Amino acid sequence: CGGAFVGLDKIVGRRIGKKSLGFRMGEDSPEASAEEVQPKQKYELLSDVQPEDLIKFGLIPEFVGRLPVVGVLQDLDEAALIEILTRPKNAIIKQYQRLFEFENVRLKFSEDALRAVARQAMARKVGARGLRMILEELMLDLMFHLPSQKKVKEFEVTREMVDKRNATL
């Protein structure tokens, strides 16, 4: 089972007695804000997760008992999301390119467009799973209208297109 488990770090922090989860002034500084969890601190806290923390988080004990290993993964960065978009044999970008080949159109994505898609996934906090959703939103109109444009042989998706589509949502 995987997921973001938002708030689990705070449960672990309370259990182990770390009051300072934000920008630390001292080990137990009352000025530290629980809202400003730094990624490194969050990772360290989640690395110490115990079954009791998962139960307090809301998972039922019977389910928690079936989790023999709990691992913590760091968030995917922009570069990793772009690799997921483009590198695997069945990458989503390659799938769209193949679809457009059926219409005799060579589909390209600018590097800036790929970065914009990755940034949207990060901003929406949807990770790699959200890449398809973002591309579906972006490509829907194009897939509908492009077949009627018989003179178009090549089409490049740009950052401006990604940003414009995101602004309308």
NORURJO-V622136 format. One record per helix or strand. SS is the DSSP state (H for helix, E for strand). FROM is the first residue (numbers start at 1). TO is the last residue. If there is no record, write none. Layout:
# NORURJO-V622136
ss:SS from:FROM to:TO
ss:SS from:FROM to:TO
This chain:
# NORURJO-V622136
ss:H from:8 to:16
ss:H from:39 to:46
ss:H from:51 to:57
ss:H from:61 to:64
ss:H from:78 to:86
ss:H from:92 to:101
ss:E from:106 to:109
ss:H from:111 to:124
ss:H from:129 to:148
ss:E from:154 to:157
ss:H from:159 to:168
